[in-house]
Amino acid sequence: MAKVLMPLAQGFEEIEALSVVDILRRAQIGVVLAGLLPGPVEGAHNINIIPDTTIDAVDVSNFDMIILPGGQPGTDNLNADKRIHKILSKFASKKKLIGAICAAPIVLATAGLLSGKKATCYPSYRDQLNGGIYEDTPVVTDGSIITSQGPGTAINFGLAIVARLAGYRTSEEISKAILFQDKQPELWNPYLLDSIVQALLGALELKDSYSQGQAHRVAEYSLNIGLKLKLSNTEMRDLYLGAMLHDIGKYNTAEDLLNKPDTLNLREETLTREHTLKGTLFVVGIDNISHIGPTILHHHEHWDGSGYPSGLKGEQIPFYARIVAVADAYDAMISNRSYRDGMDKETVLRELVKKKNTQFDPFIVDVFIECLKNSPFEMKDFSYYF
């Protein structure tokens, strides 16, 4: 059973804390409320809560996630407590989940955890994210960090955390049980979008014989990684789209380069590398899909910074791009190419392990290898992820 730590400071926002605790406990997720000081903690609206323990009495190594409720002066009290920053640093170093809602993301910002990360918060605090990339949406997930906007988004926040810790189906069951309805307008038809994606890939496969079925396989591998990481349904959809369209820019690459039977020279390799930028231009400016641009643009970046097009390294590389990079490389090595035969599975796995910490995110490689050992990789109906 997953276990979550929620520190409570004087002046916390009651809705943000208690709604999330209620939803997580419905999912059989253990939640421990820890006061910064002994005794009851008074919320921002004069509701007194008796915590389970104090922050000094908990062993943080026993927890899978920490969640910071917002409210004032609760957030400022959390931010002023060095123990909270120390705990956040420990969780971040272990890549454990970290959540914050309303004003509380500024505590993560002060701890240096949001630089270059997508995040949300109560709108009046958006200028205090210290390098975080603000998104005006109820819940934002970037890697191991989950943020939310405020009291009115607390249920969305709780359900997103349940999806991550206990799986999407559990989150859906709780959503139905509490009669939760997310009234955000449906701005696009997901099945129509999926059909358009399939049509685009069909056009590419007519041009590039190697690409036949490649996008589907990379998407399948990527989604198995996503399932192992317990990504939410929305995250799985975005990962699916990025994986399916990662090479769509090759549609604007000359056929003789795509199907050349020999190794490419420097000029030809430079031209083919442009497919990441061209593919990104396919989605830029398109509502509800442009946000997958970073996955397309950066799926050839390397963990050590030696990749292209931007020379990003480590966690600078977008999370979905790191997943697609491993899935794409596996498929490329195991498949027959115009200039060589495919490798056997064991050889490919050794190559992936060899390039951990240089070409690939070592954590993603380990997860993928675990997926390969445990999954038959049967083809699935990918439209499920919409």
N, C-alpha and C positions, 0 to 999 in steps of 0.2 A: 504494500500500500504506500502510495506517495505521501510525503509529509511536508507541510508548509509552515513556515514561520511568519507571523505577522506582528511586528513591533507596534505598540500603542503608546503614543505620546499625548500629554495633556493638550486638548483642543483638536483631536482627530475628528474627521467627518464620519458621523455614525453610519450613514447610508453606505458609504464606500467600504467601510470595514465589515459591517454586519451582513450586508447583502452578499458580499463575496464569500464570507465564512459560511453562510447558510448554503449557498450553491455548492461550494466545495465539499461540505460535509454530506450533502445529498449524494454526491458522487463517491462517497466512502473514502475521501481524501482527508487525511489527518491534518488538522489545523491547530497550531498552538499560538495563543495570544500571549505576548510577553510585554509587560509594562516596563518602561524605562526605570521606574522606581517601584518599590513595594506599595501595595494597597490599590484601591480603586483608581480608575483613570476617567476623568470627566471629559466628555466629548464637546465639540464646538457648540452643540445645542443642549448642553446641560444634562445629557444622559450619562449616567455613571456605569462603567463596566468593570467587573472584577476579572483581571487577566488570569490565565492559567498559571503563569509563573512570571519571573522577571528576566530581563535580557541577560543578566549576569549568570543566571542559573541554567541557561540552555547550552547544549553542546551543538553548535551550528553544523558540525560535520554530519549530524543525523538528519538534516533536512535537504529536500530536493529543490526547494524554491523559497524565496523570501518575497513578501508582498508589502509594499508601503502604502497605507491609506493616506489620502490628502487631508484637506481641511486646514484652517488656521485658528490658532497658532500651532496646530499639530505638526504641520510640515516644517515650520521653522525650528520647532523643538527637535524633530528628528535630524534636521540638517546640522544643528549645533552639537549633536552628540557624536563624539569621535568613535564610540563603540559601533554605531550604525555604519559609519564609513568603513571601519575595519571589517565588519561582517560583509558588506557589499563587495569589498576587494577580494575577500576569500571566495565568495560565490562566483565572482567574475573569473577568477583565476582557474576555478574548476569547471567553468562553462555551465554552471548551474543556472536554472531559470531565475530571473529577477523581474518582478512586476511593480508598477507604480501607477497611481491614478490621481487625477486632478492636479493639484500643485506639486505632489510628491515627485514627479519626474525631475524637478529641479535638484532634488537630493542626489539622484543618479548623475545629473549633470555636474554637480559640485564634485562628485567622486571621480569624474573623468570618464564615465562609462558611456556617454552618448555621442562623443565626437565621431562624426561621419555616419551615425546611426539614424535611421528613421524613427520618429517618435511623435507622440501627441501628448497633450496636457490641457489643463484649463486654459482657454485662449489668452487670458491676460498674462500668462506666464510663458508664452511662446518665445519671448526674447531672452529668456534665461536658460535656454537649453544648452548653452556652452558648446556650440558646434554640432548639436543635434539637428536633424532635418525635420522640421515640423510638418505634420500632415493633419489636415482638418478632417478627421474621421474618428468615429467612436473608439475604436481599438486599433492599435498598430503593433505589429510584431516584426522585430528585426533580429534574427538569430535567437539568442537566449533572453532577449529583453522584450517584455510586453508592457505597453503603456495604454492608458485610457484617459478620457477627457474630464469626467466629473461624476457627480452623484447620479445624473440621469443615464449614464452609460455603465453603471456598476454591474448590472445584470449581464450586459454584453461582455464586459470584462471578465466576470466570473465564468461565464460559459466558454469563453476563449481559453481561459486557463484550464478548465476541465477538459476541453478538447486536446490540449497539449499534454496533460498529465494522465488522463484516463481514456483518451480517444474520442473521435468525433461522435460515434454512436451514443456514448454515454452522455455527451453534451446535448445531443438531440433529444434523448429520452427525458432529460431534466427540463429542457426547454418546453417540451410538450406537457410535462407533468405540472409545471407552474403556469401553463397557459401563456407563455411568453411569445409575443409577436413583435418581430423586428419590422417596424413600419417604414423602413427606408425604401424609397421607390425603386422599382425594378427598371433600370435604365436600358437594358438590352436583353435580347432573347438569347439565353446561353446555348440552346440547341442550334439556332441559326449561326451563332458565332463559331461553334464547333464545326459546322458544315463548311463555313468559309475557310477555316484553318485546314480542313481536309482537302478542299479544292486547291488552295495555295500549294500544299505539299504535293498534290497530284501533278500540278504544273511543273514543279521543280523536278519530280521524279522522271517526268518525260524527257527532261533535258539532261539530267545527271543519272546515269544508270546505277552508279554506286549508291545513290541516296535512296533507292527503293527500299522502303520499310525501315530505313535507318532512324528517322525521326520517331517512329512508333516504338522502336526498341529502346532508344535513349530515354524516351518518356517513361517507358515501363520500368527501366532500371532506376530512373530518378524517383518515380513514385514509390517504388519499394523502399528506397532510402527514406523518403518522406514518411511513409507508414511506420517504419522502424523508429523514426524520431518523433512520432505522434503529432505530426503537423495537423493543424486545423483544416477543415474542409476548404476554406477560402485559400489557405496557404497551399494546399494540394492543387487547387485549380490554377493558381498563379505559377506554381512549379511546372505543372502540366503544359501550360501555354508557353512558358519559356523554353522547356525542353522540346516541344513540338516545333517551335519556330526558330530554334537556335541557329540553324543554317539556312534560313530562308533567303538571306542575302546572296547566296550562291546563284539565285535565279538571274542575277545581273552579272555573273561571271561567265566568261567565254567557255563554250562547250569543249573546245579542244584542250583547255586547261583542266577542266573538271575530269575529263576522261583520258588524260595523257598517260600512256603506258610506261613512261619513264619518270624518274625523279625530277621535280621541278627545279629550274635554275633560279637564281636570286631574283630576277625581274618577275618571273612567273609566280614565285612564292609571294612576293610583295603584292601582286595583283590579287591573288587568292585570299590573302589576309584581309583585304578590304571588305570581305563578306560580312564581317562583324559590324562594321559601320553601316553598310548598305542594309543589312537586316534590321538594324536599329531604326533606320529611317522608315522602314515599312510600318512601324507601330507608333512612331512619334506623332503626338497630336490626336491620336484616336482615343476617345473617352473609354475608360474602363479596361484598356489594354496597354496604354503607353507606359504604365509602370513596370511592365516586364522588359522594357528596353535594356536595363542594366544586365539582365541575364543574358540576353543576346549579345550585347556589346562586349561583355567581359568573360565569356566562357572559355577563352584561350589564355587568360591570365594564369601565371604560375605562382605557387605559394611563396617562392623565393624572390619574386619580382622580375623574373626573366621572361615573362610572357608578353602578350600584346592584347590590345593596342595601347594600353596606358602604363604598363609596367607596375601594376598594383601588386602588393604583396600581403601575405597573411590575411588577416580579417578585414583589410581594406577591400578585398575582393567581395562583391555581393554574395550573400549566402547561397542563393539559388544557383548562381553561376558556378560556385565551387562544387555543388552537387552535380550539375550538368557536365562540368569538366571531367569528372571521374567517370560518369556514365558514358559520355561521348568517347573518351579515350579507350575504355574497355571495349565498346562496340567496334571502334576503328581497328583495334589490334586483333580482335577475334574474327573479324570479317575479311573476306577476300577483297583485295584492292586491284586496280588495273595494273599495278606494277609489282604485286607480290601476293602470295597466298596468306590466308589468315593463320594466326598462331593458335596453338591448343590452349585450353582454359588454364591449366596450371602454369604455363609459361606467362600468360597474360597476368595472372594474379601475382606472380613473382615480380613482374615488371612494375605493377602498381605499388607493391610494397617497397621496391627499390627506390621509387620516386616519391615516396612520402617525404614531406618536409622540403622537397625541392620543387616538383611540379604540382603536387596535389596536397590538399588539406589532409593531414594524417588522420584526423578524426573521421572525416567522410570516407576515406579509404577503408578504415577499420569497420565502419558501419556497413559499407557496401559488401565487403567480404563476408560479413556475418549474414547479410541478406542472401548472398549467393549460396551459402551453405544451407540456409533454412528454407529457401523459396524455390519452387519448381519453375517460377517465371512463366506461368501460363499467360497468354494474351488476355487482356481485360477490355471491357467496354469503357473507354476513357471518358466518355460523355458523363459518366457517373460523377466525375469530379467537378461538374458545374453545379 
